[in-house]
Amino acid sequence: MNPYEFLLQFKKYGKKGGFQPGLERVNKLLSYLDNPQDKVNYIHIGGSNGKGSTAAILTSIFKEAGFKVGTYISPPLVHFNERFKVNEIPITTNELKEIVSELKDIFADPAKDIKIEEPSFFEIITVIAFQYFYKKEIDIGILEVGLGGRLDATNAVSSPLLSIITNISYEHADILGPEIKDIAFEKAGIIKKGVPVITGAENKEALDVFKKIAAQMKAKLTIMEKAANYELIDKNLKQQTFNLRYNGETFDDIKLNILGEHQVKNAALAVRSLNLLPARYKINKEKIYKGLDRCRWPGRLEMINRNPNIILDGAHNVDGMKRLVQFIDDNIKKDKKLFFLISILKDKDYKEMFNIINTLDHKMELSITKNQNERSLKPTLLKNYADTLNLKNKVYNNIQKAVKQTYKTMDEDDTFCITGSLYTVAEARFFTHLLIEGGLKDG
């Protein structure tokens, strides 16, 4: 039995093809598995950017401290199985087969009255995550929200140990709402009654929403800017060093091998959140230092080559692009050529993302292409807007060709940045490594 063939039957949005948020379908499936989501302790992470990084940092710290930690992320960078990890090791295909077999039995049972077309793909894989972590008897689980929060399938977890909301920016406005307060309302849906919540958000409108909902739920709200003071003291293209102060706690010279100043804030948020957990999850400073130092988060400001520089970053929205551009402005010399390979999904503000790129004072050229995701924007649309900004560009009909042709034109001092979506990064990563290793031949 091929578990991947079974999973591919499920559509992105479920029964009617359009977006139909709600927890009814996922809760029904979980009930037939005896509600595994209620048998594991979870940290639930939502927000617009930084969810995955915060999850990776917490995972590394808990693993270093000796906990058996499960991590559920989306999307994976390379392989489907990366969505479900225990101590950073992905689920095996045999383990996946076992859970898929249980699901097939549920769908085959007429008494359970669940039709194959009803749940969405994300709902199904979230059920798999809950069942997998229960079977593995993990000590703590890290759940990354898929989209929004209030009606996201991961919100089937009824009483997590802690809710984290990283930040808020304009994204999925057609689904979550046109204004920041609407988006914040959906994100705040992961705030549970009596469960502490911490946020790294700075937007006043968003914070007002969080304060109101936290008060209604009698959930203690910690606002990162008020609760912690972090200071970046050194950075280069390999590592960052920062200090952290909060509530009398002092951390000096923390080493972080994830690049970008925004990741310092994500790391500070992760560390600060540890103090909001029950006493049995207390972790000493030495383990926190080691967990931060050993944490890796591929595809996010990841430098995979030097001479020439090759940077992979899954900046997929306006906020992410601002951070990428800031990193480039701070670290890449302006007298050297800068190449962007870019493909963006349809629900993103590609014009503003291009406007942000255009603020760079570098010699730039864009390689515009299309990733294999069904939501990928047509390259001609991106090209037309790039032309209005007088951004030098070339269009390629696939990522392999874009990677190969761009790489061939580069000098050793140049920088090649691959961005626009994690789907773009994941696809380009394979071909880029082949080029570096000399395995991608001309032709």
Sine and cosine of phi, psi and omega as CSV:
sin_phi,cos_phi,sin_psi,cos_psi,sin_omega,cos_omega
0.00,0.00,0.79,-0.61,0.00,-1.00
-1.00,-0.08,0.94,-0.33,-0.06,-1.00
-0.92,0.40,-0.47,0.89,-0.05,-1.00
-0.95,0.31,-0.58,0.82,0.07,-1.00
-0.90,0.44,-0.65,0.76,0.05,-1.00
-0.88,0.48,-0.72,0.70,-0.06,-1.00
-0.92,0.39,-0.52,0.86,-0.02,-1.00
-0.94,0.33,-0.17,0.99,0.06,-1.00
-0.94,0.34,-0.39,0.92,-0.12,-0.99
-1.00,0.05,0.76,-0.65,-0.04,-1.00
-0.99,0.17,0.30,-0.95,-0.05,-1.00
-0.84,0.54,-0.69,0.72,-0.10,-1.00
-0.93,-0.36,0.02,1.00,0.07,-1.00
1.00,0.01,-0.59,-0.81,-0.34,-0.94
-0.78,0.62,-0.79,0.61,-0.14,-0.99
-0.96,-0.28,0.11,0.99,0.08,-1.00
1.00,0.05,-0.43,0.90,0.05,-1.00
-1.00,-0.05,0.18,-0.98,-0.05,-1.00
-0.95,0.32,0.88,-0.48,-0.01,-1.00
-0.76,-0.65,0.99,0.14,-0.02,-1.00
-0.92,0.38,0.38,-0.92,0.02,-1.00
0.47,-0.88,0.37,-0.93,-0.05,-1.00
-0.97,-0.26,-0.02,1.00,-0.08,-1.00
-0.87,0.50,-0.72,0.70,-0.09,-1.00
-0.93,0.37,-0.73,0.69,-0.03,-1.00
-0.92,0.39,-0.61,0.79,0.02,-1.00
-0.91,0.41,-0.59,0.80,0.02,-1.00
-0.90,0.43,-0.72,0.69,0.03,-1.00
-0.88,0.48,-0.71,0.71,-0.03,-1.00
-0.90,0.43,-0.53,0.85,0.01,-1.00
-0.90,0.44,-0.56,0.83,0.02,-1.00
-0.97,0.26,-0.22,0.98,0.10,-0.99
-0.97,-0.22,0.24,0.97,0.01,-1.00
0.91,0.41,0.58,0.81,0.14,-0.99
0.78,0.63,0.91,0.42,0.00,-1.00
-0.90,0.44,-0.42,0.91,-0.03,-1.00
-0.90,0.43,-0.36,0.93,-0.03,-1.00
-1.00,-0.08,0.08,1.00,-0.06,-1.00
-0.94,-0.35,0.11,0.99,0.00,-1.00
-0.74,-0.67,0.58,-0.82,0.08,-1.00
-1.00,0.08,0.78,-0.62,-0.09,-1.00
-0.83,-0.56,0.49,-0.87,0.33,-0.95
-0.96,-0.28,0.80,-0.60,-0.09,-1.00
-0.96,-0.29,0.84,-0.54,-0.11,-0.99
-0.89,-0.46,0.87,-0.50,0.10,-0.99
-0.86,-0.52,-0.06,-1.00,-0.02,-1.00
0.76,-0.65,0.09,-1.00,-0.04,-1.00
-1.00,0.03,-0.69,0.72,0.03,-1.00
-0.70,-0.72,0.46,-0.89,0.09,-1.00
1.00,0.00,-0.01,1.00,0.01,-1.00
-0.87,0.49,-0.77,0.64,-0.06,-1.00
-0.91,0.42,-0.66,0.75,0.02,-1.00
-0.89,0.45,-0.70,0.71,0.01,-1.00
-0.89,0.46,-0.65,0.76,0.05,-1.00
-0.89,0.46,-0.67,0.74,-0.01,-1.00
-0.91,0.42,-0.65,0.76,-0.01,-1.00
-0.92,0.40,-0.71,0.70,0.04,-1.00
-0.89,0.45,-0.67,0.75,0.03,-1.00
-0.85,0.53,-0.72,0.69,-0.03,-1.00
-0.89,0.45,-0.65,0.76,0.00,-1.00
-0.92,0.40,-0.74,0.67,0.00,-1.00
-0.89,0.45,-0.66,0.75,0.03,-1.00
-0.88,0.48,-0.71,0.71,-0.01,-1.00
-0.89,0.46,-0.52,0.85,-0.02,-1.00
-0.99,0.14,-0.02,1.00,0.08,-1.00
1.00,-0.09,0.12,0.99,0.05,-1.00
-0.99,0.13,0.49,-0.87,0.14,-0.99
-1.00,0.00,0.95,-0.30,-0.18,-0.98
-0.90,-0.44,0.75,-0.66,0.08,-1.00
-0.98,-0.21,0.61,-0.79,-0.04,-1.00
-0.73,-0.68,0.79,-0.61,0.02,-1.00
-0.90,-0.45,0.88,-0.47,-0.04,-1.00
-0.78,-0.62,0.27,-0.96,0.13,-0.99
-0.40,-0.91,0.59,-0.81,-0.19,0.98
-0.99,0.17,0.24,-0.97,0.11,-0.99
-0.96,0.28,0.36,-0.93,-0.03,-1.00
-0.99,0.15,-0.67,0.74,-0.09,-1.00
-0.84,-0.54,-0.84,0.54,-0.14,-0.99
-0.88,-0.48,0.58,-0.82,-0.02,-1.00
-0.77,0.63,-0.66,0.75,-0.09,-1.00
-0.89,0.46,-0.30,0.95,0.01,-1.00
-0.92,0.40,-0.22,0.98,0.02,-1.00
-0.90,0.43,-0.50,0.87,-0.10,-0.99
-0.84,-0.55,0.93,-0.36,-0.03,-1.00
-0.78,-0.62,0.55,-0.83,0.17,-0.99
-0.84,-0.54,0.85,-0.52,-0.12,-0.99
0.77,0.64,0.68,0.73,0.10,-1.00
0.94,0.33,0.19,0.98,0.05,-1.00
-0.96,-0.27,0.84,-0.55,-0.05,-1.00
-0.91,0.41,0.40,-0.92,0.11,-0.99
-0.83,0.56,0.61,-0.80,0.07,-1.00
-0.99,0.12,0.33,-0.94,0.02,-1.00
-0.90,0.44,-0.58,0.82,0.04,-1.00
-0.91,0.41,-0.63,0.78,0.06,-1.00
-0.91,0.42,-0.63,0.77,0.04,-1.00
-0.90,0.43,-0.66,0.75,0.02,-1.00
-0.85,0.53,-0.67,0.74,-0.05,-1.00
-0.88,0.47,-0.69,0.72,-0.02,-1.00
-0.96,0.28,-0.62,0.79,0.04,-1.00
-0.88,0.47,-0.60,0.80,0.04,-1.00
-0.88,0.47,-0.64,0.77,0.06,-1.00
-0.89,0.45,-0.66,0.75,0.01,-1.00
-0.92,0.39,-0.64,0.77,0.02,-1.00
-0.87,0.49,-0.63,0.78,0.02,-1.00
-0.90,0.44,-0.60,0.80,0.03,-1.00
-0.91,0.43,-0.70,0.71,-0.02,-1.00
-0.94,0.35,-0.47,0.88,-0.04,-1.00
-0.99,0.16,-0.24,0.97,-0.06,-1.00
-1.00,0.02,0.94,-0.33,-0.04,-1.00
-0.89,0.46,-0.42,0.91,-0.01,-1.00
-0.93,0.38,-0.41,0.91,-0.02,-1.00
-1.00,0.09,-0.31,0.95,0.16,-0.99
0.80,0.59,0.77,0.64,0.11,-0.99
-0.87,-0.50,0.86,-0.51,0.00,-1.00
-1.00,-0.01,0.55,-0.84,-0.11,-0.99
-0.87,0.49,-0.45,0.89,-0.08,-1.00
-1.00,0.04,-0.04,1.00,-0.10,-0.99
-0.97,0.24,-0.82,0.57,-0.02,-1.00
-0.97,0.26,0.40,-0.92,0.09,-1.00
-1.00,0.06,0.23,-0.97,0.04,-1.00
-0.84,0.54,-0.72,0.70,-0.04,-1.00
-0.92,0.40,-0.59,0.81,0.05,-1.00
-0.89,0.46,-0.67,0.74,0.00,-1.00
-0.90,0.44,-0.72,0.69,-0.06,-1.00
-0.95,0.31,-0.43,0.90,0.09,-1.00
-0.93,0.36,-0.65,0.76,0.11,-0.99
-0.86,0.51,-0.68,0.73,0.04,-1.00
-0.86,0.51,-0.68,0.74,-0.01,-1.00
-0.87,0.50,-0.75,0.66,-0.02,-1.00
-0.87,0.49,-0.69,0.72,-0.03,-1.00
-0.93,0.36,-0.64,0.77,0.00,-1.00
-0.89,0.45,-0.74,0.68,-0.03,-1.00
-0.91,0.41,-0.58,0.82,0.08,-1.00
-0.90,0.44,-0.72,0.69,0.00,-1.00
-0.89,0.45,-0.57,0.82,-0.03,-1.00
-0.99,0.16,-0.10,1.00,0.05,-1.00
0.80,0.59,0.78,0.63,-0.02,-1.00
-0.95,0.32,0.37,-0.93,0.05,-1.00
-0.99,0.14,-0.55,0.84,-0.02,-1.00
-0.39,-0.92,0.58,-0.81,0.01,-1.00
-0.89,-0.46,0.57,-0.82,0.06,-1.00
-0.92,-0.39,0.91,-0.42,-0.04,-1.00
-0.95,-0.32,0.85,-0.53,0.10,-1.00
-0.99,-0.11,0.82,-0.58,0.06,-1.00
-0.87,0.50,0.61,-0.80,0.05,-1.00
-0.99,0.17,-0.87,0.50,-0.03,-1.00
-0.55,-0.83,0.82,-0.58,0.02,-1.00
0.97,0.23,-0.93,-0.36,-0.01,-1.00
0.26,-0.97,-0.83,0.56,-0.10,-1.00
-0.83,0.56,-0.71,0.70,-0.05,-1.00
-0.93,-0.37,0.23,0.97,0.03,-1.00
-0.95,0.30,0.54,-0.84,-0.05,-1.00
-0.86,0.52,-0.52,0.85,0.00,-1.00
-0.92,0.40,-0.31,0.95,-0.02,-1.00
-0.97,0.25,0.09,1.00,0.13,-0.99
-0.93,0.37,-0.33,0.94,0.08,-1.00
-0.94,0.35,0.86,-0.51,-0.22,-0.98
-1.00,0.07,-0.50,0.87,-0.07,-1.00
-0.53,-0.85,0.98,0.21,0.01,-1.00
-0.93,0.36,0.22,-0.98,0.09,-1.00
-0.94,0.35,-0.55,0.84,-0.13,-0.99
-0.34,-0.94,0.60,-0.80,0.15,-0.99
-0.94,-0.35,0.70,-0.72,0.05,-1.00
-0.84,-0.54,0.77,-0.64,0.12,-0.99
-0.87,-0.49,0.93,-0.36,-0.16,-0.99
-0.92,0.39,-0.86,0.51,0.01,-1.00
-0.31,-0.95,0.02,-1.00,-0.01,-1.00
-0.70,-0.71,0.75,-0.66,0.13,-0.99
-0.56,-0.83,0.17,-0.99,0.01,-1.00
-0.92,0.39,0.86,-0.51,0.08,-1.00
-0.31,-0.95,0.51,-0.86,0.03,-1.00
0.74,0.67,0.65,0.76,-0.08,-1.00
-0.87,0.50,-0.49,0.87,0.00,-1.00
-0.94,0.35,-0.35,0.94,-0.03,-1.00
-0.96,-0.29,-0.71,0.70,-0.12,-0.99
-1.00,0.00,-0.32,0.95,0.01,-1.00
0.78,-0.62,0.42,-0.91,-0.12,-0.99
-0.98,0.21,-0.33,0.94,-0.10,-1.00
-0.87,-0.49,0.35,-0.94,-0.01,-1.00
-0.83,0.56,-0.65,0.76,-0.03,-1.00
-0.90,0.44,-0.55,0.84,0.05,-1.00
-0.93,0.36,-0.71,0.71,0.02,-1.00
-0.89,0.46,-0.68,0.73,0.01,-1.00
-0.88,0.48,-0.62,0.79,0.03,-1.00
-0.87,0.49,-0.69,0.73,0.01,-1.00
-0.92,0.39,-0.68,0.74,0.03,-1.00
-0.89,0.45,-0.62,0.78,-0.03,-1.00
-0.94,0.34,-0.11,0.99,0.03,-1.00
-0.89,0.45,-0.26,0.97,0.03,-1.00
-1.00,0.08,-0.07,1.00,0.07,-1.00
-0.96,0.30,0.83,-0.55,-0.06,-1.00
-0.93,-0.38,0.37,-0.93,-0.06,-1.00
-0.86,0.50,0.86,-0.52,0.07,-1.00
0.96,0.27,0.05,1.00,-0.03,-1.00
-0.99,-0.13,0.81,-0.59,0.00,-1.00
-0.88,0.48,0.52,-0.86,0.01,-1.00
-0.70,-0.71,0.64,-0.77,0.05,-1.00
-0.79,-0.62,0.60,-0.80,-0.01,-1.00
-0.69,-0.72,0.54,-0.84,0.13,-0.99
-0.98,-0.19,0.11,0.99,-0.02,-1.00
-0.91,0.41,0.53,-0.85,0.01,-1.00
-0.87,-0.50,-0.34,0.94,-0.04,-1.00
-0.90,0.44,0.81,-0.59,-0.08,-1.00
-0.88,0.47,-0.67,0.74,0.01,-1.00
-0.86,0.51,-0.70,0.72,0.00,-1.00
-0.91,0.42,-0.69,0.73,-0.01,-1.00
-0.90,0.44,-0.59,0.81,0.05,-1.00
-0.88,0.48,-0.64,0.77,0.03,-1.00
-0.91,0.42,-0.71,0.70,-0.01,-1.00
-0.88,0.47,-0.67,0.74,-0.01,-1.00
-0.88,0.48,-0.69,0.73,-0.03,-1.00
-0.90,0.43,-0.73,0.68,-0.05,-1.00
-0.95,0.32,-0.62,0.78,0.04,-1.00
-0.88,0.48,-0.65,0.76,0.03,-1.00
-0.90,0.43,-0.67,0.74,0.02,-1.00
-0.89,0.46,-0.59,0.81,-0.05,-1.00
-1.00,-0.03,0.03,1.00,-0.05,-1.00
0.79,0.62,0.68,0.73,0.01,-1.00
-0.95,-0.31,0.82,-0.57,0.01,-1.00
-0.91,0.42,0.84,-0.55,-0.03,-1.00
-0.97,-0.23,0.81,-0.59,0.11,-0.99
-0.94,-0.35,0.84,-0.54,0.03,-1.00
-0.99,-0.15,0.85,-0.53,-0.17,-0.99
-0.83,0.56,-0.70,0.71,-0.07,-1.00
-0.88,0.48,-0.50,0.87,0.00,-1.00
-1.00,0.00,-0.43,0.90,-0.15,-0.99
-1.00,-0.08,-0.25,0.97,-0.08,-1.00
-0.54,-0.84,0.45,-0.89,0.04,-1.00
-0.76,-0.65,0.92,-0.38,-0.03,-1.00
-0.87,-0.48,0.52,-0.85,-0.08,-1.00
-0.68,-0.73,0.86,-0.51,0.09,-1.00
-0.97,0.23,0.83,-0.55,-0.07,-1.00
-0.92,-0.39,-0.28,0.96,0.04,-1.00
-0.32,-0.95,0.53,-0.85,0.04,-1.00
-0.41,-0.91,0.49,-0.87,0.14,-0.99
-0.47,-0.88,-0.22,-0.97,-0.05,-1.00
-0.99,0.11,0.14,0.99,0.04,-1.00
-0.87,-0.49,-0.53,0.85,-0.20,-0.98
-0.37,-0.93,0.41,-0.91,0.12,-0.99
-0.83,-0.55,0.49,-0.87,0.05,-1.00
-0.79,-0.61,0.72,-0.70,-0.02,-1.00
-0.55,-0.83,0.32,-0.95,0.10,-0.99
-0.95,-0.33,0.46,-0.89,-0.02,-1.00
-0.66,-0.75,0.74,-0.68,0.05,-1.00
-0.75,-0.66,0.73,-0.69,0.15,-0.99
-0.26,-0.97,0.65,-0.76,0.09,-1.00
0.71,0.71,0.66,0.75,0.01,-1.00
0.99,0.10,-0.15,0.99,0.05,-1.00
-0.99,0.13,0.61,-0.80,0.00,-1.00
-0.74,-0.67,0.82,-0.58,0.11,-0.99
-0.83,-0.55,0.88,-0.48,0.01,-1.00
-0.94,-0.35,0.61,-0.80,0.11,-0.99
0.83,0.56,0.75,0.66,0.10,-0.99
-0.95,0.30,0.76,-0.65,0.03,-1.00
-0.99,-0.14,0.75,-0.66,0.01,-1.00
-0.75,-0.67,0.83,-0.56,-0.05,-1.00
-0.99,-0.13,0.32,0.95,0.16,-0.99
-0.96,-0.27,0.79,-0.62,-0.14,-0.99
-1.00,0.08,0.33,-0.94,0.03,-1.00
0.98,-0.18,0.76,-0.65,-0.04,-1.00
-0.88,0.48,-0.50,0.86,0.03,-1.00
-0.89,0.46,-0.45,0.90,0.01,-1.00
-0.96,0.29,-0.41,0.91,0.11,-0.99
-0.89,0.45,-0.67,0.74,0.04,-1.00
-0.91,0.42,-0.66,0.75,0.04,-1.00
-0.88,0.47,-0.64,0.76,0.03,-1.00
-0.91,0.41,-0.68,0.73,0.03,-1.00
-0.89,0.46,-0.65,0.76,0.04,-1.00
-0.88,0.47,-0.69,0.72,0.00,-1.00
-0.89,0.46,-0.73,0.69,-0.02,-1.00
-0.90,0.43,-0.70,0.72,0.00,-1.00
-0.88,0.48,-0.57,0.82,-0.05,-1.00
-0.92,0.40,-0.44,0.90,-0.03,-1.00
-0.86,0.51,-0.55,0.84,-0.03,-1.00
-0.96,0.26,-0.12,0.99,0.01,-1.00
-0.99,-0.11,0.00,1.00,-0.04,-1.00
-1.00,-0.01,0.33,-0.94,0.06,-1.00
-0.86,0.52,0.35,-0.94,-0.12,-0.99
-0.85,0.52,-0.51,0.86,-0.04,-1.00
-0.92,0.39,-0.23,0.97,0.05,-1.00
-0.97,-0.22,0.29,0.96,0.02,-1.00
-0.91,0.42,0.71,-0.70,-0.04,-1.00
-0.80,-0.59,0.73,-0.69,-0.03,-1.00
-0.97,0.24,0.29,-0.96,-0.12,-0.99
-0.88,0.48,-0.64,0.77,-0.03,-1.00
-0.85,0.53,-0.67,0.74,0.00,-1.00
-0.94,0.34,-0.57,0.82,0.05,-1.00
-0.90,0.43,-0.72,0.69,0.04,-1.00
-0.84,0.54,-0.74,0.67,-0.04,-1.00
-0.92,0.40,-0.64,0.77,0.02,-1.00
-0.88,0.47,-0.66,0.75,0.04,-1.00
-0.92,0.39,-0.67,0.74,-0.03,-1.00
-0.91,0.42,-0.57,0.82,-0.08,-1.00
-1.00,-0.03,-0.09,1.00,-0.03,-1.00
-0.94,0.35,0.69,-0.72,0.12,-0.99
-0.78,-0.63,0.57,-0.82,0.00,-1.00
-0.62,-0.78,0.99,0.11,-0.10,-0.99
-0.85,0.52,0.57,-0.82,0.09,-1.00
1.00,0.07,0.03,1.00,0.03,-1.00
-0.83,-0.56,0.96,-0.28,-0.11,-0.99
0.69,0.72,0.77,0.64,-0.03,-1.00
-0.99,-0.11,0.88,-0.48,0.05,-1.00
-1.00,0.02,0.95,-0.31,-0.08,-1.00
-0.98,-0.21,-0.07,1.00,0.01,-1.00
-0.34,-0.94,0.50,-0.87,0.12,-0.99
-0.84,-0.54,0.56,-0.83,0.00,-1.00
0.84,0.55,0.93,0.36,0.03,1.00
-0.99,0.11,0.33,-0.94,0.10,-1.00
-0.95,0.33,0.74,-0.67,0.14,-0.99
-0.81,-0.58,0.87,-0.49,-0.06,-1.00
-0.90,-0.44,0.77,-0.63,0.11,-0.99
-0.96,-0.29,0.82,-0.58,0.04,-1.00
-0.56,-0.83,0.83,-0.56,-0.06,-1.00
-0.99,0.14,0.55,0.83,0.03,-1.00
-0.82,0.57,0.91,-0.40,-0.15,-0.99
-0.88,-0.48,0.04,1.00,0.03,-1.00
-0.50,-0.87,-0.03,-1.00,-0.10,-1.00
-0.87,0.49,-0.71,0.71,-0.04,-1.00
-0.90,0.44,-0.69,0.72,0.03,-1.00
-0.89,0.45,-0.63,0.78,0.00,-1.00
-0.93,0.37,-0.58,0.81,0.06,-1.00
-0.86,0.51,-0.66,0.75,-0.04,-1.00
-0.94,0.34,-0.64,0.77,0.05,-1.00
-0.89,0.45,-0.73,0.68,-0.02,-1.00
-0.89,0.45,-0.63,0.78,0.05,-1.00
-0.88,0.47,-0.66,0.75,0.03,-1.00
-0.88,0.47,-0.71,0.70,0.01,-1.00
-0.89,0.45,-0.70,0.71,-0.01,-1.00
-0.87,0.50,-0.58,0.81,-0.04,-1.00
-0.99,0.17,-0.45,0.90,-0.23,-0.97
-0.85,-0.52,-0.31,0.95,-0.08,-1.00
-0.95,-0.31,0.80,-0.59,-0.05,-1.00
-0.88,0.47,0.64,-0.77,-0.09,-1.00
-0.98,0.18,-0.24,0.97,0.00,-1.00
-1.00,0.00,0.10,1.00,0.04,-1.00
-0.94,-0.35,0.44,-0.90,-0.06,-1.00
-0.96,0.27,0.57,-0.82,-0.01,-1.00
-0.82,-0.57,0.86,-0.51,0.01,-1.00
-0.95,-0.32,0.75,-0.67,0.13,-0.99
-0.95,-0.33,0.77,-0.64,0.28,-0.96
-0.97,-0.23,0.83,-0.57,-0.15,-0.99
-0.64,-0.77,0.72,-0.70,0.16,-0.99
-0.61,-0.80,0.72,-0.70,-0.16,-0.99
-0.79,-0.62,0.53,-0.85,0.02,-1.00
-0.99,0.11,0.33,-0.94,-0.17,-0.98
-0.89,0.45,-0.51,0.86,-0.10,-0.99
-1.00,0.02,0.25,0.97,-0.03,-1.00
-0.97,-0.25,0.41,-0.91,0.01,-1.00
-1.00,0.10,0.98,0.21,-0.11,-0.99
-0.90,0.43,-0.52,0.85,-0.01,-1.00
-0.90,0.43,-0.73,0.69,0.01,-1.00
-0.93,0.38,-0.56,0.83,0.06,-1.00
-0.89,0.46,-0.66,0.75,0.06,-1.00
-0.93,0.36,-0.62,0.79,0.05,-1.00
-0.85,0.52,-0.64,0.77,0.00,-1.00
-0.92,0.39,-0.70,0.71,0.07,-1.00
-0.84,0.54,-0.62,0.78,-0.06,-1.00
-0.93,0.37,-0.20,0.98,0.04,-1.00
-0.98,0.22,-0.25,0.97,-0.01,-1.00
-0.94,0.34,0.66,-0.76,0.01,-1.00
-0.98,-0.18,0.80,0.60,0.00,-1.00
-0.87,-0.49,0.28,-0.96,0.16,-0.99
-0.98,0.20,0.95,-0.32,-0.17,-0.98
-0.89,-0.46,0.48,-0.88,0.19,-0.98
-0.58,-0.81,0.72,-0.69,-0.01,-1.00
-0.98,-0.18,0.73,-0.69,0.19,-0.98
-0.97,-0.24,0.98,-0.22,-0.11,-0.99
-1.00,-0.08,0.76,-0.65,-0.06,-1.00
-0.51,-0.86,-0.25,-0.97,-0.06,-1.00
-0.70,-0.72,0.81,-0.59,0.10,-0.99
-0.99,0.13,0.07,-1.00,-0.15,-0.99
-1.00,0.09,-0.03,1.00,0.05,-1.00
-0.92,0.39,0.62,-0.79,-0.05,-1.00
-0.90,0.44,-0.32,0.95,-0.01,-1.00
-1.00,-0.06,0.10,1.00,-0.05,-1.00
-0.91,0.42,0.72,-0.69,0.03,-1.00
-0.93,0.36,0.51,-0.86,0.05,-1.00
-0.92,0.40,0.74,-0.67,0.01,-1.00
-0.83,0.56,-0.55,0.83,-0.02,-1.00
-0.90,0.44,-0.55,0.83,0.03,-1.00
-0.91,0.42,-0.69,0.72,0.03,-1.00
-0.91,0.41,-0.65,0.76,0.00,-1.00
-0.88,0.47,-0.69,0.72,-0.03,-1.00
-0.86,0.52,-0.64,0.77,0.01,-1.00
-0.96,0.26,-0.62,0.78,0.06,-1.00
-0.86,0.52,-0.61,0.79,0.02,-1.00
-0.90,0.44,-0.61,0.79,0.00,-1.00
-0.92,0.40,-0.39,0.92,0.02,-1.00
-1.00,-0.08,0.04,1.00,-0.06,-1.00
0.85,0.52,0.55,0.83,0.09,-1.00
-1.00,0.07,0.86,-0.52,0.02,-1.00
-0.88,0.48,0.74,-0.68,-0.07,-1.00
-0.45,-0.89,0.37,-0.93,0.16,-0.99
-0.73,-0.68,0.53,-0.85,-0.02,-1.00
-0.94,-0.33,0.70,-0.71,0.05,-1.00
-0.81,-0.59,0.58,-0.82,-0.10,-1.00
-1.00,0.10,-0.10,1.00,0.12,-0.99
-0.41,-0.91,0.29,-0.96,-0.09,-1.00
-0.94,0.35,-0.59,0.80,0.00,-1.00
-0.84,0.54,-0.74,0.67,0.00,-1.00
-0.91,0.41,-0.65,0.76,0.00,-1.00
-0.88,0.47,-0.68,0.73,0.02,-1.00
-0.89,0.45,-0.76,0.65,-0.09,-1.00
-0.90,0.43,-0.75,0.66,-0.07,-1.00
-0.93,0.36,-0.62,0.78,0.03,-1.00
-0.91,0.41,-0.71,0.70,-0.04,-1.00
-0.87,0.50,-0.61,0.79,-0.03,-1.00
-0.91,0.42,-0.46,0.89,-0.07,-1.00
-1.00,0.01,-0.06,1.00,-0.14,-0.99
-1.00,0.02,0.51,-0.86,0.17,-0.98
-0.99,-0.13,0.21,-0.98,-0.07,-1.00
-0.89,0.45,-0.45,0.89,-0.03,-1.00
-1.00,0.05,-0.05,1.00,-0.07,-1.00
-0.99,0.14,0.19,-0.98,0.04,-1.00
-0.81,-0.59,0.71,-0.70,-0.01,-1.00
-0.89,-0.45,0.91,-0.42,-0.03,-1.00
-0.92,-0.39,0.85,-0.53,-0.02,-1.00
-0.96,-0.29,0.85,-0.52,-0.20,-0.98
-0.38,-0.93,-0.09,-1.00,0.08,-1.00
0.94,-0.35,-0.43,0.90,-0.03,-1.00
-0.08,-1.00,0.51,-0.86,0.10,-0.99
-0.91,0.42,-0.47,0.88,0.07,-1.00
-0.91,0.43,-0.64,0.77,0.05,-1.00
-0.89,0.45,-0.73,0.68,-0.01,-1.00
-0.88,0.47,-0.72,0.70,-0.04,-1.00
-0.87,0.49,-0.69,0.72,-0.03,-1.00
-0.94,0.35,-0.68,0.73,-0.04,-1.00
-0.95,0.32,-0.46,0.89,-0.07,-1.00
-0.84,0.55,-0.71,0.71,-0.02,-1.00
-0.87,0.49,-0.77,0.64,-0.05,-1.00
-0.93,0.36,-0.55,0.83,0.01,-1.00
-0.91,0.41,-0.68,0.73,0.04,-1.00
-0.89,0.45,-0.60,0.80,0.05,-1.00
-0.89,0.46,-0.66,0.75,0.03,-1.00
-0.89,0.45,-0.72,0.69,-0.02,-1.00
-0.86,0.51,-0.63,0.78,-0.05,-1.00
-1.00,0.05,-0.03,1.00,0.05,-1.00
0.98,0.17,0.33,0.95,-0.07,-1.00
-0.99,-0.13,-0.11,0.99,0.01,-1.00
-0.98,-0.19,0.99,-0.17,-0.13,-0.99
-0.98,0.17,0.35,-0.94,0.10,-1.00
-0.91,0.41,0.44,-0.90,0.06,-1.00
0.66,-0.75,0.00,0.00,0.00,0.00
